[in-house]
Amino acid sequence: MSLLASIVLAGLLNPETVECHLWKRIEINEVKHCIYRGPNRTVYTHFPTHRWSECPKQFQCPYSSMKDKQPTVHEMLRGLREGFGN
């Protein structure tokens, strides 16, 4: 296996993670959402199954580099609310 293939495969098997911090907890139509933010506008959503205590204050989340203009967290939340409101 070539070196390049090894590096690509390692990236797929072990995606880069960053430390994300709990930013907001919201409930939409009885579905709980824990929104996390990390460096370089990394955003991650966790869906707890029973209670808010299932959302840690911080953890290692998948890194998502947003080089192009991506929706803001507020735009994402508005989209979630509008999507569930139909």
Secondary structure by P-SEA (a helix, b strand, c coil): ccaaaaaaaaaaacccccccccccccccccbbbbbbbcccbbbbbbbbcccccccccccccbbbbcccccccaaaaaaaaaaaaac
